[in-house]
Amino acid sequence: MSENATNKSSGRDKGRKDLEPAVVSLYEKAEKIYPHEATGRFQSLRKVVVWVLMGIFYVLPWLAWDGRQLLLFDLPARKFHVFGLTFWPQDFILLTGLLIIAALSLFFFTALAGRLWCGYACPQTVWTEVYFFLERLTEGPARRRRKLDAAPWSREKVLRKGAKQVLFIGFALWTGFTFVGYFTPIRELAVKVVELDLGFWEAFWILFYGLATYGNAGYLREQVCKYMCPYARFQGAMFDRDTLIISYDVGRGEPRGARSRKADRDEIDLGDCIDCKMCVQVCPTGIDIRQGLQYECIACGACIDACDEVMDKMEYPRGLVRYTTQNAVEGRPTHVFRFRTFIYAALLLVLTGLWGYGVANRPVLTVDVIRDRNALYRIEDPRKIENSYTLRVINRTEQAREFRISATGLDDL
């Protein structure tokens, strides 16, 4: 065989090899993400929001109003005490209205400013940030955590992992206890915990909610947002070209490439992106925002802070990665107030007004007259027929009241 024929044969074999289908496992174990801690204005804002929301959750059940727990869903008594108001099962329509208002609020803020809920206020995000804090406290920053996981077991690894588990489990149980405290008076619950006198269901829900917190925020983390949360899947239906999202400025950043800090921007044929991948390293879901909007993005702003810090070091303008709209990135005008947001806002105002009116004008008395099902009537004597009824009077206020009951319509009734 000639050398030319050999080369042709090798080229054909190489072409066939390139065309071979790649094998991708659909059941590959998820790779653990070690996000670096970002610093900046958005991360400072997120920390403030996290601590405020955590404070509200853990402190609120300990507050009292007129001698009662400020927020208590008393299921056995069928009373919901909410900031001085008492709601009964008959007020279920008000609860339904409140849930509709919450859903519309989510639609409104999503259409206006993207996934602010996911990035700042979602319970999964809030508790995950706390677990990240506990993990950094016991195992150190991202590089040290990665190195510790890859290292063989040693005394230091056992101590660090053990300390982390103690904090993880303790925080999860505290969270479960607080959660149950919204349904059982928390001061009484605390006494039962100290005296080891918990009922079966109280102990079950403390452990159940603690396990859910431990699993979702301690280990699953970004996988909950990527695979379990339905909001990540249908958010695209609420986005348009004027929705505020985190975007990478392709026109300014490309072509990307590494360069010296002292390199003259006019002499190199590169965009502002130096391909340092800091935006990827700080992302809690492990995505590359430079690939465009992705459903895994929770709009936490970590990539913005990381990129701005790099731009400051390179003495480039900030905003290569920023909160903006698709129209703004493409140089088109942005319309904040548009038909979609106007409809959402109008519906929110109307429903909120109706809900407030319903709460302010709730009836203070419920009267039910129920006929006895056992017998239609009973004959006492030829001149007297007796009908039995059950009369139920519910005082829907927390003040003692007196009611006078009378019946009319027949003689000698």
C-alpha positions as CSV (number, residue, x, y, z in Angstrom):
1,M,0.0,0.0,0.0
2,S,1.3,3.4,-0.9
3,E,1.9,6.2,1.6
4,N,-0.8,8.3,0.0
5,A,-3.3,5.5,0.3
6,T,-2.4,5.0,3.9
7,N,-2.9,8.7,4.6
8,K,-6.3,8.6,2.9
9,S,-7.3,5.5,4.9
10,S,-6.2,7.1,8.2
11,G,-8.2,10.2,7.3
12,R,-11.3,8.1,6.6
13,D,-10.8,6.3,9.9
14,K,-10.4,9.5,11.8
15,G,-13.6,10.9,10.2
16,R,-15.5,7.9,11.2
17,K,-14.2,8.2,14.8
18,D,-15.3,11.8,15.0
19,L,-18.8,10.8,13.8
20,E,-19.2,8.1,16.5
21,P,-22.1,9.0,18.8
22,A,-21.1,10.2,22.3
23,V,-22.3,8.2,25.2
24,V,-24.1,10.3,27.8
25,S,-25.4,8.8,31.0
26,L,-28.8,9.9,32.0
27,Y,-28.3,8.5,35.5
28,E,-24.9,10.1,36.2
29,K,-24.4,11.1,39.8
30,A,-24.7,14.9,40.2
31,E,-21.4,16.5,40.8
32,K,-21.1,18.5,44.0
33,I,-20.8,22.2,43.5
34,Y,-18.4,24.2,45.6
35,P,-19.5,27.8,45.1
36,H,-17.0,30.5,46.1
37,E,-18.2,33.2,48.4
38,A,-18.9,36.4,46.4
39,T,-18.8,39.9,47.9
40,G,-20.6,43.0,46.5
41,R,-23.7,45.0,46.7
42,F,-26.1,42.2,45.7
43,Q,-24.6,39.7,48.1
44,S,-24.8,42.2,50.9
45,L,-28.5,42.8,50.1
46,R,-29.1,39.0,50.0
47,K,-27.5,38.5,53.4
48,V,-29.6,41.3,54.9
49,V,-32.8,39.7,53.4
50,V,-31.8,36.3,54.6
51,W,-31.2,37.4,58.2
52,V,-34.4,39.5,58.3
53,L,-36.5,36.6,57.0
54,M,-34.8,34.1,59.4
55,G,-35.4,36.5,62.2
56,I,-39.1,36.8,61.3
57,F,-39.5,33.0,61.1
58,Y,-37.8,32.2,64.4
59,V,-38.9,35.1,66.5
60,L,-42.5,35.6,65.4
61,P,-44.1,32.6,67.3
62,W,-42.6,33.9,70.5
63,L,-44.4,37.3,70.3
64,A,-47.8,37.8,72.0
65,W,-50.8,39.9,71.3
66,D,-53.5,40.4,74.0
67,G,-52.2,37.4,75.9
68,R,-52.2,35.1,72.8
69,Q,-49.5,34.0,70.5
70,L,-49.2,36.6,67.7
71,L,-49.4,34.0,64.9
72,L,-50.9,30.6,65.8
73,F,-52.8,28.1,63.6
74,D,-54.7,26.3,66.4
75,L,-56.1,23.3,64.5
76,P,-57.7,21.5,67.4
77,A,-59.7,24.6,68.3
78,R,-60.2,25.5,64.6
79,K,-59.0,29.0,65.2
80,F,-56.2,30.9,63.3
81,H,-54.8,33.8,65.3
82,V,-53.1,36.2,62.9
83,F,-51.8,39.6,64.2
84,G,-54.8,40.2,66.5
85,L,-57.4,38.8,64.1
86,T,-59.1,35.4,64.6
87,F,-60.1,33.4,61.6
88,W,-62.4,30.4,61.6
89,P,-63.0,27.6,59.1
90,Q,-65.9,29.7,57.8
91,D,-63.4,32.3,56.7
92,F,-61.8,29.9,54.3
93,I,-62.8,32.1,51.4
94,L,-60.5,34.8,52.8
95,L,-57.6,32.3,52.9
96,T,-58.3,31.4,49.3
97,G,-58.3,35.0,48.3
98,L,-55.0,35.5,50.1
99,L,-53.4,32.6,48.2
100,I,-54.7,34.1,44.9
101,I,-53.2,37.5,45.8
102,A,-49.8,35.7,46.6
103,A,-49.9,33.9,43.2
104,L,-50.7,37.1,41.3
105,S,-47.9,38.9,43.2
106,L,-45.5,36.2,42.1
107,F,-46.6,36.7,38.4
108,F,-46.4,40.4,38.7
109,F,-42.9,40.6,40.2
110,T,-41.6,37.9,37.8
111,A,-42.9,39.7,34.7
112,L,-41.4,42.9,36.1
113,A,-38.1,41.8,37.6
114,G,-37.5,38.2,36.9
115,R,-36.8,35.6,39.6
116,L,-36.4,38.0,42.5
117,W,-38.4,35.5,44.6
118,C,-36.0,32.7,43.9
119,G,-32.8,34.7,44.5
120,Y,-33.8,36.5,47.7
121,A,-36.9,35.2,49.4
122,C,-37.6,31.6,48.6
123,P,-37.3,29.4,51.7
124,Q,-35.0,27.0,49.8
125,T,-32.6,29.9,49.0
126,V,-32.8,31.3,52.5
127,W,-32.1,28.0,54.3
128,T,-29.4,27.0,51.7
129,E,-27.5,30.2,52.5
130,V,-27.6,29.4,56.2
131,Y,-26.2,25.9,55.5
132,F,-23.5,27.4,53.2
133,F,-22.6,29.6,56.1
134,L,-22.3,26.7,58.5
135,E,-20.3,24.7,56.0
136,R,-17.8,27.6,55.5
137,L,-17.6,28.0,59.3
138,T,-16.6,24.4,59.8
139,E,-14.8,23.4,56.6
140,G,-13.5,26.7,55.2
141,P,-13.8,28.3,51.8
142,A,-14.6,26.4,48.6
143,R,-11.0,25.3,47.7
144,R,-10.4,23.9,51.2
145,R,-13.8,22.1,51.1
146,R,-13.0,20.5,47.8
147,K,-9.6,19.5,49.0
148,L,-11.0,18.1,52.3
149,D,-13.6,16.0,50.4
150,A,-10.9,14.5,48.2
151,A,-8.5,13.8,51.0
152,P,-8.5,10.5,52.9
153,W,-10.1,10.3,56.3
154,S,-8.0,11.8,59.1
155,R,-8.4,13.3,62.5
156,E,-8.9,16.8,61.1
157,K,-11.5,15.5,58.5
158,V,-13.5,13.6,61.1
159,L,-13.5,16.7,63.4
160,R,-14.5,19.1,60.7
161,K,-17.2,16.8,59.2
162,G,-18.5,15.9,62.6
163,A,-18.7,19.6,63.7
164,K,-20.6,20.3,60.5
165,Q,-23.1,17.5,61.1
166,V,-23.7,18.7,64.6
167,L,-24.5,22.2,63.4
168,F,-26.6,20.8,60.5
169,I,-28.7,18.5,62.6
170,G,-29.1,21.0,65.5
171,F,-30.2,23.8,63.1
172,A,-32.6,21.4,61.4
173,L,-34.2,20.3,64.7
174,W,-34.5,24.0,65.8
175,T,-36.2,24.7,62.5
176,G,-38.6,21.8,63.0
177,F,-39.4,22.9,66.5
178,T,-40.2,26.4,65.4
179,F,-42.4,25.2,62.5
180,V,-44.5,23.1,65.0
181,G,-44.6,26.1,67.2
182,Y,-46.9,27.8,64.7
183,F,-49.5,25.1,65.2
184,T,-49.0,24.3,68.9
185,P,-48.4,27.2,71.4
186,I,-44.6,27.4,71.3
187,R,-44.1,28.1,75.0
188,E,-46.0,25.0,75.9
189,L,-44.1,23.1,73.3
190,A,-40.8,24.2,74.7
191,V,-41.8,22.9,78.1
192,K,-42.8,19.6,76.6
193,V,-39.4,19.3,74.8
194,V,-37.5,20.0,78.1
195,E,-39.6,17.5,80.0
196,L,-39.5,15.0,77.2
197,D,-43.3,14.9,77.1
198,L,-43.9,15.4,73.4
199,G,-47.0,13.9,71.8
200,F,-46.6,11.5,68.9
201,W,-47.7,14.0,66.2
202,E,-45.6,16.9,67.7
203,A,-42.5,14.7,67.7
204,F,-43.3,13.4,64.2
205,W,-43.6,16.9,62.6
206,I,-40.6,18.2,64.4
207,L,-38.5,15.4,63.0
208,F,-40.2,15.4,59.6
209,Y,-39.7,19.2,59.0
210,G,-36.2,19.0,60.5
211,L,-35.3,16.1,58.0
212,A,-36.8,18.1,55.1
213,T,-34.7,21.1,56.0
214,Y,-31.6,19.0,56.5
215,G,-32.1,17.2,53.2
216,N,-33.2,20.0,51.0
217,A,-31.0,22.8,52.2
218,G,-28.1,20.8,53.5
219,Y,-27.5,18.3,50.6
220,L,-29.9,18.7,47.7
221,R,-29.5,22.5,47.5
222,E,-29.3,23.5,43.8
223,Q,-30.9,20.2,42.7
224,V,-34.2,21.3,44.3
225,C,-34.2,24.5,42.2
226,K,-33.1,22.6,39.0
227,Y,-35.2,19.4,39.2
228,M,-37.9,19.7,41.8
229,C,-39.2,23.3,41.7
230,P,-42.0,23.8,39.1
231,Y,-41.4,27.5,39.1
232,A,-38.1,27.0,37.2
233,R,-40.0,25.3,34.4
234,F,-42.8,27.7,33.8
235,Q,-41.0,31.0,34.4
236,G,-40.4,31.3,30.6
237,A,-44.1,31.8,30.1
238,M,-44.0,34.9,32.3
239,F,-40.8,36.4,30.7
240,D,-40.7,38.7,27.8
241,R,-38.1,40.9,26.2
242,D,-38.7,43.7,28.8
243,T,-38.4,41.4,31.9
244,L,-35.4,42.3,34.1
245,I,-33.0,39.4,34.1
246,I,-29.3,38.8,34.7
247,S,-27.6,39.0,31.3
248,Y,-24.1,38.8,29.9
249,D,-23.3,41.6,27.4
250,V,-22.1,39.5,24.4
251,G,-21.4,42.5,22.2
252,R,-19.0,44.0,24.8
253,G,-17.5,40.8,26.2
254,E,-16.8,38.8,23.0
255,P,-14.4,37.5,21.8
256,R,-13.3,36.6,25.3
257,G,-9.7,35.7,26.2
258,A,-7.1,36.1,28.9
259,R,-4.7,39.0,28.9
260,S,-2.4,41.0,31.1
261,R,-3.9,43.7,33.3
262,K,-1.6,46.2,31.7
263,A,-2.6,45.1,28.1
264,D,-3.8,48.0,25.9
265,R,-7.5,47.3,25.0
266,D,-7.0,49.1,21.7
267,E,-4.2,46.8,20.6
268,I,-5.7,43.5,21.5
269,D,-8.5,42.1,19.4
270,L,-10.5,40.9,22.5
271,G,-13.6,41.9,24.3
272,D,-13.8,42.8,28.0
273,C,-14.4,39.2,29.2
274,I,-11.0,37.8,30.3
275,D,-12.5,34.3,30.6
276,C,-11.6,34.1,34.3
277,K,-14.7,32.0,35.0
278,M,-15.3,33.7,38.3
279,C,-19.0,34.1,37.3
280,V,-19.1,30.3,37.2
281,Q,-17.2,29.7,40.4
282,V,-19.5,31.8,42.5
283,C,-22.8,30.5,41.0
284,P,-24.7,28.3,43.5
285,T,-26.3,26.3,40.7
286,G,-23.0,25.9,38.7
287,I,-24.1,27.5,35.4
288,D,-22.2,29.8,33.1
289,I,-24.3,32.9,32.6
290,R,-22.3,33.7,29.4
291,Q,-24.3,31.0,27.7
292,G,-27.5,33.0,28.0
293,L,-30.6,32.8,30.2
294,Q,-31.0,29.3,31.7
295,Y,-33.8,28.0,33.8
296,E,-31.2,27.0,36.5
297,C,-30.4,30.7,37.1
298,I,-32.1,31.9,40.4
299,A,-31.1,35.5,39.8
300,C,-29.0,35.8,43.0
301,G,-26.6,38.3,41.5
302,A,-23.5,36.5,42.6
303,C,-22.1,36.5,39.1
304,I,-22.7,40.2,38.8
305,D,-20.7,41.0,42.0
306,A,-17.9,38.6,40.9
307,C,-17.6,40.1,37.4
308,D,-17.8,43.7,38.7
309,E,-14.8,42.9,41.0
310,V,-12.8,41.6,38.1
311,M,-13.7,44.6,36.0
312,D,-12.5,46.9,38.8
313,K,-9.2,45.1,38.9
314,M,-8.8,45.3,35.1
315,E,-9.9,49.0,35.2
316,Y,-12.8,48.2,32.8
317,P,-16.3,49.6,33.2
318,R,-18.7,47.6,35.4
319,G,-21.8,45.9,34.0
320,L,-20.4,43.2,31.7
321,V,-22.8,41.0,33.6
322,R,-25.8,42.9,35.0
323,Y,-29.5,43.1,35.7
324,T,-31.0,44.3,32.4
325,T,-33.6,43.4,29.8
326,Q,-33.1,41.6,26.5
327,N,-34.2,44.7,24.6
328,A,-31.7,46.9,26.5
329,V,-28.8,44.5,25.7
330,E,-29.8,44.7,22.0
331,G,-30.0,48.4,22.0
332,R,-33.8,48.7,21.9
333,P,-36.0,50.8,24.3
334,T,-37.3,49.0,27.4
335,H,-40.9,49.3,28.6
336,V,-41.3,48.7,32.3
337,F,-45.0,49.4,32.3
338,R,-46.6,47.3,29.6
339,F,-49.9,45.6,29.2
340,R,-49.0,42.5,31.1
341,T,-47.7,44.3,34.2
342,F,-50.6,46.7,34.0
343,I,-53.1,43.8,34.1
344,Y,-51.3,42.1,37.0
345,A,-51.1,45.3,39.0
346,A,-54.8,46.2,38.4
347,L,-55.9,42.7,39.5
348,L,-53.7,42.9,42.6
349,L,-55.2,46.2,43.6
350,V,-58.7,45.0,43.1
351,L,-58.3,41.7,44.9
352,T,-56.3,43.3,47.8
353,G,-59.1,45.8,48.2
354,L,-61.8,43.2,48.2
355,W,-59.8,41.0,50.6
356,G,-59.3,43.9,53.0
357,Y,-63.0,44.8,52.8
358,G,-63.9,41.2,53.5
359,V,-61.7,41.1,56.6
360,A,-63.0,44.3,58.0
361,N,-66.7,43.3,57.5
362,R,-66.6,39.7,58.6
363,P,-69.8,38.7,60.5
364,V,-69.1,38.5,64.3
365,L,-71.8,35.8,64.8
366,T,-72.5,32.5,63.1
367,V,-75.9,30.8,63.8
368,D,-76.7,27.3,62.4
369,V,-80.1,25.6,63.0
370,I,-79.9,21.9,62.1
371,R,-83.0,19.6,62.3
372,D,-82.6,16.3,64.1
373,R,-82.1,13.6,61.5
374,N,-83.2,10.7,63.8
375,A,-86.9,11.6,63.7
376,L,-88.9,14.0,61.6
377,Y,-91.3,14.8,64.5
378,R,-92.5,13.4,67.8
379,I,-96.1,13.4,69.0
380,E,-96.4,14.2,72.7
381,D,-100.2,14.1,72.8
382,P,-102.9,14.6,70.2
383,R,-102.6,18.3,70.5
384,K,-98.8,18.6,70.6
385,I,-96.2,17.8,68.0
386,E,-92.6,18.3,68.8
387,N,-89.7,18.9,66.3
388,S,-86.1,18.7,67.5
389,Y,-83.4,21.1,66.3
390,T,-79.8,21.6,67.2
391,L,-78.9,25.3,67.5
392,R,-75.2,26.2,67.2
393,V,-74.1,29.7,68.0
394,I,-70.5,30.7,67.3
395,N,-69.0,33.9,68.6
396,R,-66.3,34.8,66.1
397,T,-64.7,37.5,68.3
398,E,-62.4,37.1,71.2
399,Q,-64.6,39.1,73.5
400,A,-67.4,37.6,75.7
401,R,-70.8,38.4,74.3
402,E,-74.4,37.8,75.3
403,F,-77.1,36.7,72.8
404,R,-80.8,36.4,73.2
405,I,-82.5,33.5,71.3
406,S,-86.1,33.5,70.3
407,A,-88.4,31.8,67.8
408,T,-91.5,33.2,66.1
409,G,-94.1,32.1,63.6
410,L,-96.5,29.9,65.5
411,D,-98.7,30.4,68.5
412,D,-97.3,29.1,71.8
413,L,-93.9,28.5,70.2
